[in-house]
Amino acid sequence: MRLSEIQNELLQRDVLFEKNQNRTELSTLLQKNLDEKRNAGLSPSQNNTTSLPDVSNLSYSNIIEERYPLPKGWAIKGEQKYGKKGSGTCIAKEVVDLLKGFFHAGNANSSQRYLPEDMFRALSEKADNNELEHTKILKVETIRNWISQYSTAMKKETAERMLASFSNNTKSYQLFYVNYSFYSHCEMFKLQKGEQKYGKKGSGTCIAKEVVDLLKGFFHAGNANSSQRYLPEDMFRALSEKADNNELEHTKILKVETIRNWISQYSTAMKKETAERMLASFSNNTSI
């Protein structure tokens, strides 16, 4: 597995790690997590005779992602080990589910947004009410690191889902985990006629639908692969190049500031959509 693939897998499993850790160190973290999950589901005799292959030699598609439904009360028995190199930080699964709930509730409704300090106080309150063991409460800095890594993972998941949707709509069979470029991917979009209005209230800014599709492609490709991230100025240059090649009308090119405003509003909308989808998933998996 490549370094980026191991990092993505660790993020999916809520395993915290340092950005400067190398491939070997991260492979060890992932192998340890896989061993713990496997051993947790085996009898003692099986534990003595069963071992997992070296994850450093596995392809990304061969690792099965484990997803945990959020049960009633957001409490699941069992613990998983996570944390920075050598720290031995252990985050209980029930705490991970609580943090996910706080995170998505805040994105779904900005008035309910939890800062790391708020999450810490909420966990402490649960412990005071005997709903959580005090030993499972995380430090504020650990919560802050978790939020950062989980936010990155959710942006990537949303971006890949949207790009896959774009590919399906254009009947493209391009391999999904290919290191594609912004520009080649956006060329695959099925552009539609018509225009949609965006922008600040009362501004009346009108963005052509084909331009919106291009901007969405730039935005999501950057979240799927940070090395391909476009700034507003980059998007402006890409639109201008299309116009110079007679692939787009010059009158439809947006100002850099308009693109910047669009990114801000679209990013907020995508966070809200993802949060509502995740919270709905939690509700569906909860027995009433």
C-alpha positions in Angstrom: 0.0 0.0 0.0 1.1 3.6 -0.7 1.6 5.9 2.2 -1.5 7.9 1.3 -3.6 4.7 1.2 -2.4 3.7 4.6 -3.2 7.2 6.0 -6.7 7.1 4.4 -7.4 3.7 5.9 -6.2 4.8 9.4 -8.5 7.9 9.1 -11.5 5.6 8.2 -10.7 3.6 11.3 -10.5 6.7 13.6 -6.8 5.9 14.3 -4.9 9.1 15.2 -1.3 9.5 13.9 1.3 12.1 13.3 1.7 13.6 9.9 5.5 13.0 10.0 5.2 9.3 10.6 6.6 7.2 7.8 5.1 4.3 5.8 6.6 1.6 8.1 5.3 3.2 11.3 1.8 3.7 9.9 1.7 0.2 8.6 2.5 -1.0 12.1 -0.4 1.1 13.5 -2.8 -0.3 10.9 -1.6 -3.9 11.4 -2.1 -3.5 15.1 -5.6 -2.2 14.6 -6.4 -5.1 12.2 -5.0 -7.6 14.7 -7.1 -6.2 17.5 -10.3 -6.3 15.4 -9.6 -9.8 14.3 -8.7 -11.1 17.8 -11.8 -9.5 19.3 -14.0 -11.7 17.2 -12.1 -15.0 17.6 -12.1 -17.6 20.3 -8.9 -18.1 22.4 -7.9 -21.1 20.4 -8.3 -19.3 17.1 -6.3 -16.3 18.4 -3.4 -18.6 18.9 -3.4 -20.0 15.4 -4.6 -17.1 13.2 -2.5 -14.2 12.0 -3.1 -11.5 9.5 -0.9 -10.8 6.4 1.5 -7.9 6.4 -0.7 -4.9 5.5 2.2 -3.2 3.8 1.8 -5.7 1.0 -2.0 -5.5 0.7 -3.7 -3.4 -2.0 -6.1 -0.8 -0.8 -9.1 -2.6 -2.2 -8.2 -5.8 -0.2 -8.8 -4.2 3.2 -12.4 -4.4 4.3 -13.6 -1.2 5.8 -15.4 -1.8 9.1 -18.4 0.4 9.8 -20.2 0.5 13.1 -23.9 1.6 13.4 -24.7 4.0 16.1 -26.9 2.1 18.6 -29.4 3.4 21.1 -27.8 5.7 23.6 -24.7 6.0 21.5 -22.9 3.5 23.7 -21.0 0.4 22.5 -18.9 -1.9 24.6 -15.3 -2.4 23.7 -12.3 -0.3 23.1 -9.9 0.4 20.3 -6.4 1.7 20.5 -5.5 4.9 18.6 -3.2 7.8 19.1 0.1 9.4 18.2 3.3 7.5 17.9 4.2 6.0 21.2 1.4 7.8 23.1 -0.7 4.7 23.7 -3.8 6.9 23.5 -6.9 4.7 23.7 -10.3 6.0 22.5 -13.3 3.9 23.4 -15.7 3.1 20.6 -18.6 4.7 22.4 -16.6 7.9 22.7 -15.8 7.9 19.0 -19.5 7.6 18.3 -20.3 10.5 20.6 -17.6 12.6 18.9 -19.1 11.8 15.5 -22.5 12.8 16.8 -21.3 16.1 18.1 -19.3 16.8 14.9 -22.2 16.1 12.5 -24.8 17.8 14.6 -22.7 21.0 14.5 -22.4 20.8 10.7 -26.1 20.2 10.3 -27.0 23.1 12.5 -24.3 25.8 13.0 -26.1 27.0 16.2 -25.3 23.6 17.7 -21.6 23.6 16.8 -19.3 22.0 19.4 -15.7 23.2 19.9 -13.2 20.7 21.3 -13.8 22.3 24.7 -17.5 21.8 24.4 -17.1 18.1 23.5 -14.8 17.7 26.5 -17.5 19.2 28.8 -20.2 17.0 27.2 -18.1 13.9 27.8 -17.3 15.0 31.4 -21.0 15.5 32.0 -21.8 12.0 30.8 -19.2 10.6 33.1 -20.6 12.6 36.0 -24.0 11.1 35.2 -22.5 7.6 35.2 -23.1 7.2 31.5 -19.4 7.0 30.7 -16.3 5.9 32.6 -14.1 8.9 33.6 -11.1 7.1 32.3 -12.5 7.3 28.8 -12.7 11.1 28.7 -10.2 12.5 26.2 -8.0 15.6 26.6 -9.1 18.7 24.7 -6.0 18.5 22.5 -6.7 14.8 21.6 -10.3 15.8 20.7 -8.9 18.7 18.6 -6.6 16.3 16.7 -9.5 13.8 16.2 -11.7 16.5 14.8 -9.0 17.6 12.3 -8.4 14.1 11.0 -12.1 13.1 10.9 -13.0 16.3 9.1 -10.4 15.5 6.5 -11.7 12.0 6.1 -15.3 13.1 5.7 -14.3 15.7 3.0 -12.5 13.0 1.1 -15.4 10.6 1.4 -17.9 13.2 0.2 -15.6 14.3 -2.7 -15.1 10.7 -3.9 -18.8 10.1 -3.7 -19.6 13.2 -5.7 -16.9 12.5 -8.3 -18.2 9.0 -8.7 -21.6 10.4 -9.3 -20.2 12.7 -11.9 -18.5 9.8 -13.6 -21.7 7.6 -13.5 -23.7 10.5 -15.1 -21.2 10.7 -18.0 -21.2 6.9 -18.4 -17.4 7.0 -17.7 -15.7 3.8 -16.6 -12.5 5.5 -15.5 -10.9 3.7 -12.5 -11.8 5.6 -9.4 -8.5 5.7 -7.5 -6.6 6.9 -10.5 -4.4 9.9 -9.9 -6.5 12.0 -12.2 -6.0 15.7 -12.8 -8.7 18.3 -12.2 -8.8 19.3 -15.7 -9.1 15.9 -17.3 -11.8 14.9 -14.9 -13.8 18.1 -15.5 -13.7 17.4 -19.2 -15.8 14.3 -18.4 -18.7 16.2 -17.0 -22.1 16.2 -18.8 -22.7 19.9 -19.1 -26.4 20.9 -19.2 -28.1 23.9 -20.5 -29.6 26.5 -18.3 -28.4 28.7 -15.5 -28.7 28.8 -11.7 -28.5 31.8 -9.4 -26.0 31.9 -6.6 -24.2 34.5 -4.6 -24.9 36.8 -1.7 -28.4 37.7 -0.8 -29.6 40.4 -3.2 -26.5 40.3 -5.4 -28.3 38.6 -8.3 -25.0 36.9 -9.4 -25.9 34.4 -12.1 -23.5 31.5 -12.8 -24.0 29.3 -15.9 -24.8 25.7 -15.1 -21.8 24.5 -17.1 -19.5 26.7 -15.0 -21.1 25.4 -11.8 -20.3 21.9 -12.9 -16.7 22.8 -13.6 -16.4 24.5 -10.2 -17.8 21.5 -8.5 -15.3 19.3 -10.2 -12.4 21.5 -9.1 -13.7 21.6 -5.6 -14.3 17.9 -5.1 -11.2 16.8 -6.9 -9.1 18.9 -4.5 -10.8 17.4 -1.5 -10.3 13.9 -2.9 -6.6 14.6 -3.5 -5.0 17.5 -1.6 -2.1 17.7 -4.1 -4.6 18.7 -6.8 -6.3 21.5 -4.8 -7.3 24.6 -6.8 -7.4 28.1 -5.2 -10.0 30.6 -6.6 -7.2 32.0 -8.8 -6.5 28.6 -10.2 -10.2 28.0 -11.0 -10.3 31.5 -12.7 -7.3 30.6 -14.9 -8.8 27.2 -15.8 -12.1 28.9 -16.8 -10.2 31.5 -18.8 -8.3 28.8 -20.6 -11.5 27.1 -21.6 -12.8 30.4 -23.0 -9.6 31.0 -24.9 -10.1 27.5 -26.5 -13.7 28.4 -27.4 -15.0 25.8 -25.0 -16.7 28.4 -22.8 -18.1 31.9 -23.5 -15.9 34.7 -22.1 -19.0 36.3 -20.6 -19.5 33.3 -18.3 -16.1 33.6 -16.6 -16.4 34.6 -13.0 -14.4 37.1 -11.0 -12.0 35.6 -8.5 -14.0 37.0 -5.6 -17.2 35.5 -7.0 -15.5 32.1 -7.2 -14.2 32.6 -3.6 -17.7 33.3 -2.4 -19.1 30.3 -4.3 -16.5 28.0 -2.7 -17.4 29.2 0.8 -21.2 28.7 0.3 -20.8 25.4 -1.5 -18.5 24.1 1.1 -21.0 25.0 3.8 -23.8 23.3 1.9 -21.8 20.1 1.4 -20.9 19.9 5.1 -24.6 20.3 5.9 -25.7 17.7 3.4 -23.0 15.2 4.6 -23.9 15.8 8.3 -27.6 15.3 7.7 -26.9 12.1 5.7 -24.7 10.7 8.5 -27.2 11.7 11.3 -30.0 10.0 9.3 -27.8 6.9 9.0 -27.2 6.9 12.8 -31.0 7.2 13.4 -31.8 4.4 10.9 -29.3 2.1 12.7 -30.8 2.9 16.1 -33.6 0.8 17.5 -36.3 3.0 19.0 
